[in-house]
């Protein structure tokens, strides 16, 4: 049970960060900021709507996270969480700057 608990927290954090990335990307789109990731941008262009493309990418990301969890790649998920944490901070800074330019 003790080994499951840290992994559960890591996965909960992973899902939380994926949700925050989704929300900040939607906020970007609403204020006119372009998506910086070329893979996500392509998915958004090719899908029936930008939101559908974005949701598809997020579902793939969640699937990869679950796969890593099941495969026992705990350190990888933890590192991805750190990277997404930094990405969320970057997203929020860019969003604030975009909103300041609009004001």
LUMNU-481056 format. One line per field, with one value per atom (N, C-alpha, C, O): atom name; z, y, x. Coordinates in pm, 1 decimal, m for minus. Layout:
// LUMNU-481056
a <- (CA,...)
Z <- (Z,...)
Y <- (Y,...)
X <- (X,...)
END
This chain:
// LUMNU-481056
a <- (N,CA,C,O,N,CA,C,O,N,CA,C,O,N,CA,C,O,N,CA,C,O,N,CA,C,O,N,CA,C,O,N,CA,C,O,N,CA,C,O,N,CA,C,O,N,CA,C,O,N,CA,C,O,N,CA,C,O,N,CA,C,O,N,CA,C,O,N,CA,C,O,N,CA,C,O,N,CA,C,O,N,CA,C,O,N,CA,C,O,N,CA,C,O,N,CA,C,O,N,CA,C,O,N,CA,C,O,N,CA,C,O,N,CA,C,O,N,CA,C,O,N,CA,C,O,N,CA,C,O,N,CA,C,O,N,CA,C,O,N,CA,C,O,N,CA,C,O,N,CA,C,O,N,CA,C,O,N,CA,C,O,N,CA,C,O,N,CA,C,O,N,CA,C,O,N,CA,C,O,N,CA,C,O,N,CA,C,O,N,CA,C,O,N,CA,C,O,N,CA,C,O,N,CA,C,O,N,CA,C,O,N,CA,C,O,N,CA,C,O,N,CA,C,O,N,CA,C,O,N,CA,C,O,N,CA,C,O,N,CA,C,O,N,CA,C,O,N,CA,C,O,N,CA,C,O,N,CA,C,O,N,CA,C,O,N,CA,C,O,N,CA,C,O,N,CA,C,O,N,CA,C,O,N,CA,C,O,N,CA,C,O,N,CA,C,O,N,CA,C,O,N,CA,C,O,N,CA,C,O,N,CA,C,O,N,CA,C,O,N,CA,C,O,N,CA,C,O,N,CA,C,O,N,CA,C,O,N,CA,C,O,N,CA,C,O,N,CA,C,O,N,CA,C,O,N,CA,C,O,N,CA,C,O,N,CA,C,O,N,CA,C,O,N,CA,C,O,N,CA,C,O,N,CA,C,O,N,CA,C,O,N,CA,C,O,N,CA,C,O,N,CA,C,O,N,CA,C,O,N,CA,C,O,N,CA,C,O,N,CA,C,O,N,CA,C,O,N,CA,C,O,N,CA,C,O,N,CA,C,O,N,CA,C,O,N,CA,C,O,N,CA,C,O,N,CA,C,O,N,CA,C,O)
Z <- (0.0,0.0,0.0,m64.2,71.7,78.2,m57.2,m86.9,m140.5,m273.2,m366.5,m456.8,m346.3,m432.7,m404.5,m496.5,m279.9,m243.0,m313.4,m371.0,m312.6,m385.3,m534.3,m594.5,m593.8,m735.8,m760.8,m861.4,m670.5,m686.3,m683.3,m761.8,m593.8,m587.8,m713.9,m764.4,m764.4,m888.5,m1003.3,m1083.4,m1012.3,m1121.5,m1104.2,m1202.3,m982.5,m960.8,m1003.2,m1064.1,m971.0,m1013.1,m1164.5,m1224.5,m1226.8,m1373.2,m1436.5,m1527.8,m1388.6,m1444.2,m1419.5,m1505.6,m1302.6,m1267.8,m1362.4,m1413.1,m1385.8,m1474.3,m1619.1,m1690.8,m1662.2,m1797.2,m1809.5,m1912.3,m1703.8,m1704.6,m1710.2,m1784.4,m1632.4,m1634.3,m1771.0,m1818.9,m1833.4,m1966.6,m2066.2,m2151.2,m2056.1,m2142.9,m2122.9,m2219.8,m1998.3,m1969.9,m2013.3,m2066.5,m1990.9,m2034.0,m2185.3,m2240.6,m2252.6,m2399.2,m2450.2,m2544.8,m2390.1,m2428.9,m2404.2,m2487.1,m2290.8,m2261.3,m2367.1,m2411.1,m2408.6,m2515.9,m2640.1,m2698.6,m2679.1,m2800.9,m2790.0,m2887.2,m2673.3,m2654.1,m2663.3,m2701.7,m2628.4,m2636.5,m2761.2,m2778.4,m2848.3,m2974.8,m2974.8,m3069.4,m2871.8,m2869.0,m2944.6,m2922.8,m3032.1,m3109.2,m3024.7,m2933.2,m3056.8,m2992.2,m3033.6,m3152.2,m2937.3,m2965.1,m3005.0,m3076.5,m2961.0,m2990.8,m3132.2,m3159.5,m3222.4,m3360.6,m3374.7,m3464.5,m3289.6,m3296.3,m3255.3,m3320.6,m3147.8,m3102.0,m3204.4,m3233.4,m3259.0,m3359.9,m3481.6,m3534.5,m3526.6,m3640.8,m3609.2,m3692.1,m3489.9,m3450.6,m3446.8,m3486.7,m3399.1,m3391.4,m3530.8,m3552.6,m3624.8,m3761.8,m3837.0,m3916.0,m3812.6,m3888.2,m3833.5,m3905.6,m3709.2,m3648.1,m3694.2,m3759.6,m3658.9,m3697.8,m3633.8,m3687.5,m3519.5,m3453.9,m3373.4,m3337.7,m3344.6,m3262.8,m3127.7,m3079.4,m3067.2,m2938.1,m2949.5,m2861.5,m3057.0,m3077.7,m3093.7,m3039.9,m3167.0,m3182.9,m3051.0,m3019.1,m2974.6,m2844.4,m2749.0,m2679.0,m2745.5,m2659.5,m2700.0,m2614.2,m2829.2,m2876.9,m2826.1,m2778.2,m2836.6,m2787.9,m2637.2,m2588.7,m2564.2,m2418.1,m2383.0,m2288.0,m2458.2,m2433.5,m2460.0,m2387.0,m2563.9,m2591.6,m2477.1,m2432.9,m2429.3,m2318.8,m2192.7,m2123.7,m2163.0,m2046.1,m2065.4,m1972.3,m2184.9,m2214.2,m2196.2,m2141.6,m2241.9,m2223.0,m2075.2,m2030.5,m2000.5,m1857.2,m1787.3,m1702.8,m1822.6,m1763.8,m1803.9,m1721.2,m1929.3,m1974.5,m1892.5,m1848.4,m1873.1,m1794.4,m1651.1,m1592.1,m1595.4,m1459.2,m1450.1,m1361.3,m1542.9,m1542.4,m1567.4,m1511.6,m1651.4,m1683.9,m1574.4,m1585.5,m1469.0,m1358.9,m1383.4,m1318.0,m1476.6,m1509.1,m1423.3,m1474.2,m1294.2,m1198.8,m1213.6,m1210.5,m1229.3,m1241.2,m1366.4,m1365.7,m1472.7,m1596.4,m1576.4,m1617.1,m1514.3,m1489.6,m1397.8,m1418.4,m1297.7,m1206.6,m1281.8,m1259.1,m1370.2,m1449.7,m1542.7,m1559.8,m1602.1,m1689.8,m1608.4,m1656.9,m1485.5,m1399.3,m1375.3,m1381.8,m1347.7,m1328.5,m1455.1,m1447.9,m1570.2,m1696.6,m1720.3,m1760.2,m1695.9,m1714.5,m1613.8,m1646.0,m1492.3,m1394.1,m1444.8,m1432.0,m1502.7,m1559.2,m1680.8,m1700.6,m1761.4,m1878.9,m1838.9,m1904.2,m1732.7,m1686.1,m1641.8,m1672.0,m1570.1,m1529.5,m1653.0,m1658.1,m1751.7,m1877.6,m1944.4,m1987.8,m1952.3,m2014.2,m1944.0,m2008.9,m1812.4,m1737.5,m1757.8,m1769.9,m1761.6,m1786.6,m1925.2,m1940.3,m2025.7,m2161.5,m2168.7,m2238.2,m2098.3,m2098.0,m2034.1,m2085.7,m1923.0,m1856.7,m1949.0,m1961.0,m2014.6,m2107.4,m2222.7,m2264.0,m2274.9,m2383.8,m2336.4,m2408.6,m2217.5,m2164.0,m2136.2,m2155.4,m2091.1,m2069.2,m2198.8,m2200.9,m2307.0,m2436.8,m2487.8,m2562.0,m2448.1,m2491.8,m2413.8,m2461.6,m2294.1,m2206.3,m2254.2,m2192.2)
Y <- (m120.2,0.0,126.2,225.0,123.6,241.2,276.5,394.2,175.4,204.4,259.6,337.1,221.2,270.2,416.6,492.3,456.2,592.4,699.6,790.5,695.1,799.3,801.3,908.5,685.4,682.7,742.3,810.0,717.7,775.8,927.8,995.4,981.8,1127.3,1179.5,1285.9,1105.1,1145.7,1147.9,1241.3,1046.6,1041.6,1147.7,1207.5,1171.2,1278.4,1412.7,1494.8,1434.3,1557.0,1562.3,1667.7,1449.2,1442.7,1483.8,1566.4,1426.6,1460.9,1607.7,1674.2,1656.4,1796.7,1889.4,1987.0,1858.5,1941.7,1934.3,2034.2,1818.3,1807.0,1894.6,1958.7,1896.5,1981.8,2129.4,2206.4,2168.9,2308.3,2345.9,2457.1,2254.8,2283.6,2300.8,2389.8,2217.8,2230.2,2366.1,2435.1,2403.7,2530.5,2651.8,2748.0,2648.1,2762.3,2771.2,2881.0,2657.6,2660.5,2717.7,2796.3,2680.1,2736.9,2887.6,2964.1,2930.4,3074.0,3144.3,3253.9,3082.2,3138.4,3162.0,3270.4,3060.1,3070.4,3182.7,3254.2,3198.1,3301.0,3442.4,3534.4,3460.9,3595.2,3612.6,3716.3,3511.0,3524.5,3484.6,3517.1,3415.1,3367.3,3235.2,3147.8,3219.5,3096.2,2985.1,3010.5,2861.9,2744.3,2731.7,2739.7,2712.3,2704.7,2566.7,2555.2,2462.0,2325.7,2289.7,2291.3,2257.4,2229.3,2105.3,2100.6,2006.6,1886.2,1920.1,1878.7,1995.0,2035.1,2128.1,2116.2,2220.3,2312.9,2236.3,2269.0,2135.0,2054.0,1979.1,1973.6,1921.8,1849.8,1943.7,1906.2,2065.1,2162.3,2206.2,2233.6,2212.7,2252.4,2140.7,2166.9,2016.3,1902.5,1848.7,1781.5,1876.8,1824.0,1903.6,2007.2,1853.1,1922.0,2059.7,2148.4,2078.0,2208.8,2213.2,2108.6,2332.7,2340.7,2270.9,2206.6,2283.8,2219.7,2067.5,2000.8,2012.3,1867.4,1819.4,1715.2,1894.6,1858.4,1865.0,1777.3,1970.0,1986.1,1874.6,1819.4,1841.1,1732.8,1598.2,1515.1,1576.6,1453.3,1441.9,1336.3,1551.1,1551.7,1526.6,1452.0,1587.9,1568.7,1424.6,1369.0,1363.3,1223.3,1132.1,1035.5,1162.8,1086.2,1103.4,1006.3,1226.1,1252.4,1177.2,1119.2,1178.1,1105.0,955.0,885.4,906.1,764.9,726.4,620.4,812.3,785.3,786.5,705.4,878.2,882.7,755.9,701.1,709.9,586.5,468.0,382.1,463.9,356.8,355.0,249.2,471.2,479.2,433.5,365.9,470.3,429.7,277.7,216.6,216.9,72.2,0.4,m106.3,60.1,m0.7,20.7,m28.1,93.2,114.6,221.2,221.5,311.3,418.6,541.2,649.2,522.9,627.9,750.9,863.1,732.6,847.3,928.1,1050.7,860.4,932.0,1020.4,1136.6,966.4,1046.1,1163.3,1274.0,1139.8,1247.5,1357.3,1475.7,1319.9,1419.5,1495.9,1617.0,1425.6,1492.3,1591.6,1699.9,1555.0,1648.2,1775.8,1885.4,1763.0,1882.4,1968.4,2090.7,1903.7,1977.4,2047.8,2164.2,1977.7,2040.1,2151.0,2250.5,2135.7,2243.4,2370.3,2479.5,2355.7,2471.9,2526.2,2647.5,2436.8,2478.3,2558.2,2656.9,2516.6,2589.4,2729.6,2826.0,2742.0,2874.7,2959.7,3076.2,2902.9,2974.0,3017.1,3131.5,2925.4,2956.3,3073.5,3164.6,3070.4,3177.5,3311.2,3414.8,3309.5,3434.0,3488.6,3608.5,3402.6,3447.0,3498.8,3596.5,3434.7,3478.2,3615.8,3701.6,3636.5,3767.3,3874.6,3982.7,3845.6,3943.3,3974.3,4089.7,3871.4,3895.0,3981.2,4070.2,3955.8,4036.9,4180.1,4273.5,4197.7,4334.1,4411.8,4531.7,4345.9,4411.4,4450.3,4547.5,4374.7,4404.6,4521.0,4587.8,4544.8,4648.3,4787.5,4885.8)
X <- (82.0,0.0,86.1,50.8,199.1,285.3,343.6,364.6,370.4,425.2,318.8,350.1,195.2,87.5,56.2,25.3,63.7,25.5,107.7,47.9,242.7,317.9,284.7,277.6,264.6,233.1,95.9,75.0,2.5,m130.3,m121.2,m187.7,m40.0,m22.3,45.1,9.3,142.0,209.0,109.0,109.1,24.2,m73.6,m181.6,m225.8,m223.7,m321.8,m263.3,m331.9,m137.5,m69.2,m60.4,m81.3,m29.7,m20.9,m153.9,m156.2,m264.5,m396.0,m430.7,m488.1,m395.6,m420.1,m343.3,m398.7,m216.0,m134.5,m182.7,m178.0,m228.6,m284.9,m409.4,m431.4,m490.4,m610.3,m572.5,m633.4,m472.6,m428.4,m371.3,m393.7,m298.5,m245.4,m360.0,m355.8,m459.8,m577.9,m644.7,m676.3,m665.8,m733.8,m651.5,m706.8,m519.7,m438.3,m432.2,m426.7,m433.1,m433.8,m565.2,m565.5,m674.7,m804.5,m804.4,m853.7,m749.5,m741.3,m656.6,m691.3,m545.3,m461.8,m546.2,m544.3,m619.7,m699.7,m802.0,m826.6,m861.1,m963.3,m908.4,m980.5,m780.8,m722.7,m635.9,m571.8,m633.9,m563.7,m418.0,m346.3,m371.0,m232.3,m226.3,m310.2,m129.3,m115.0,m54.2,24.2,m91.4,m33.3,111.9,143.6,200.2,342.9,391.2,490.7,323.7,366.1,319.4,199.4,413.1,372.5,284.2,200.2,300.7,217.5,74.6,m21.1,61.0,m72.2,m136.4,m255.5,m58.0,m110.4,m161.8,m268.1,m88.0,m130.5,m259.6,m350.5,m267.7,m388.8,m508.0,m618.2,m486.6,m595.1,m640.2,m758.2,m545.9,m580.0,m651.5,m742.1,m611.0,m664.8,m796.2,m870.0,m826.2,m948.6,m1069.4,m1056.9,m1185.7,m1309.9,m1320.5,m1386.9,m1255.3,m1248.4,m1118.7,m1064.4,m1069.1,m946.6,m962.4,m869.2,m1079.9,m1102.1,m1096.5,m1042.1,m1152.3,m1148.1,m1003.9,m966.7,m923.6,m782.8,m708.3,m628.0,m735.6,m671.6,m711.9,m627.0,m839.5,m885.7,m826.9,m797.0,m810.2,m747.7,m604.8,m563.4,m529.7,m391.5,m388.0,m302.9,m478.8,m481.8,m517.8,m462.8,m609.3,m643.5,m524.3,m502.0,m448.2,m326.1,m226.8,m165.3,m211.0,m118.4,m160.5,m76.6,m289.2,m337.9,m315.5,m274.8,m341.9,m317.3,m171.5,m141.0,m81.7,61.5,99.5,180.6,40.7,67.1,20.5,91.2,m98.2,m151.2,m62.5,m32.0,m21.9,67.4,197.0,241.9,255.6,378.7,354.8,439.1,240.3,205.9,196.9,256.3,122.2,103.5,236.7,262.3,320.1,450.1,554.7,667.2,517.9,610.8,715.8,820.0,689.9,785.4,758.2,728.1,769.2,734.6,821.9,771.2,949.9,1040.2,1010.2,1020.9,973.0,939.8,817.3,817.4,712.8,592.3,625.0,575.3,707.6,746.5,822.0,797.0,913.1,986.9,893.9,907.9,800.0,702.7,620.0,587.2,586.5,512.6,592.4,536.7,721.5,804.7,804.3,792.1,817.7,819.2,685.8,683.2,575.3,444.4,420.4,355.4,471.9,461.0,527.3,471.9,646.8,716.5,640.9,633.5,585.2,508.7,385.2,351.4,317.9,200.3,239.5,169.2,351.5,399.1,426.3,386.8,493.0,520.9,390.5,377.3,294.8,165.3,97.7,46.3,98.2,32.9,103.7,38.3,236.4,310.3,277.2,253.5,275.4,242.0,98.9,71.1,10.4,m129.6,m143.7,m215.3,m76.3,m80.4,m23.6,m81.2,89.4,148.0,53.8,41.5,m13.0,m107.6,m224.2,m269.1,m272.4,m382.1,m338.9,m416.8,m215.5,m165.7,m156.0,m183.4,m117.4,m110.4,m247.7,m262.0,m348.1,m484.1,m544.2,m635.8,m492.4,m550.4,m516.7,m557.4)
END
